[in-house]
Amino acid sequence: MTGFRVGEIFYGGYSQIAKVNGDFLVKKPKNLTSKQAMTLGTAGFTSLMAAFAIKAREELLLGEKVKNVLVTGATGGVGSVAVMILNKMGYEVTAVSGKDSKTEYLKSLGAKNVINRAEFDKDPKLIDKGLWDGVVDTVGGKILANAIVQTNPTGIIAVCGNASTNELNTNVIPFMLRGIKLWGMDSANCSIKRREFIWGEAANLIDFDLLEKSIQTISLEELIETYPKILKGEITGRVLIDLNK
Ligand SMILES: NC(=O)c1ccc[n+]([C@@H]2O[C@H](COP(=O)([O-])OP(=O)(O)OC[C@H]3O[C@@H](n4cnc5c(N)ncnc54)[C@H](OP(=O)(O)O)[C@@H]3O)[C@@H](O)[C@H]2O)c1
């Protein structure tokens, strides 16, 4: 179970046994363990959703093959798993990160290039040189606005998050001149049919041995010290809660 606002307006988050609305449940594929499923969690699920949205350019829309893909907030939960999946799909991944010290980590996940976030944190041009066939954005604001004006014709931008801000100031030119698509990712209310498809693909696209290396396992009590770090964007990868710790 992910999404449906469980842990927000419904009880059931951070528990081993929970009574939940049966309509929220998806049968776990046999090739995933419970730990692997929750290591991915909502973030990993959203990364998979975003990767399939980008793949839609070549499959669903029968457009050109996707080659270059940008991932922003790349060391975060959504970003790091997206880097891994998009590389596995055969795309050249460029990661945008505020953490210079994590360049080697991002390369180990499959990023070909790593760009410092500062290069995207500036006022965007009306339209810029087209560089990306697809974008997974987890940050919003100027970073997303710059990604939009750098997206190639018919490119798809999967809008996942607002780690920096809810704001987006952009213009219509890249949409009219390049036919780009801004596609919002809503993991919380995604249909059961789509959830089953996405979970079914997880084991094919994710290297869990690699992912395991960047997981921090903490106790429920340690969450209190972890939340401020999440809000400051200081976390790398995923944080797993061991309720027995
Ligand atoms: N649409 C959905 O269904 C869905 C599902 C899951 C999550 N989300 C959203 O997606 C976003 C990412 O989630 P997550 O789990 O990956 O979060 P996370 O693990 O906290 O990672 C966010 C990353 O964004 C970057 N960042 C943080 N603060 C920033 C700032 N002020 N300016 C620019 N970059 C900043 C950092 O990466 P670098 O240091 O590498 O730049 C950080 O590691 C969140 O906004 C979350 O709410 C949406």
The ligand as an ORCA input file, in Angstrom:
! r2SCAN-3c Opt
* xyz 0 1
  N       3.902     13.451     -7.276
  C       3.925     12.475     -6.400
  O       3.081     11.590     -6.397
  C       5.072     12.421     -5.443
  C       5.470     11.228     -4.841
  C       6.601     11.224     -4.016
  C       7.258     12.419     -3.745
  N       6.787     13.560     -4.304
  C       7.491     14.839     -4.099
  O       8.704     14.778     -4.824
  C       9.719     15.560     -4.187
  C      10.942     14.690     -3.965
  O      10.607     13.639     -3.058
  P      11.773     12.781     -2.429
  O      11.151     11.682     -1.649
  O      12.764     12.475     -3.478
  O      12.404     13.868     -1.421
  P      13.854     13.896     -0.806
  O      14.395     12.531     -0.650
  O      13.765     14.805      0.370
  O      14.751     14.590     -1.969
  C      14.540     15.874     -2.463
  C      15.819     16.333     -3.157
  O      15.558     17.577     -3.796
  C      16.707     18.408     -3.732
  N      16.324     19.628     -2.988
  C      15.900     19.718     -1.725
  N      15.648     20.981     -1.373
  C      15.895     21.714     -2.460
  C      15.842     23.113     -2.730
  N      15.442     24.009     -1.815
  N      16.157     23.527     -3.959
  C      16.537     22.642     -4.884
  N      16.631     21.305     -4.694
  C      16.304     20.848     -3.486
  C      17.784     17.604     -3.006
  O      18.530     16.897     -3.987
  P      19.975     17.392     -4.508
  O      20.737     17.817     -3.302
  O      20.550     16.189     -5.176
  O      19.736     18.535     -5.444
  C      16.978     16.610     -2.209
  O      17.718     15.455     -1.899
  C       9.076     16.089     -2.901
  O       8.617     17.399     -3.154
  C       7.909     15.142     -2.655
  O       6.868     15.749     -1.940
  C       5.722     13.582     -5.125
*
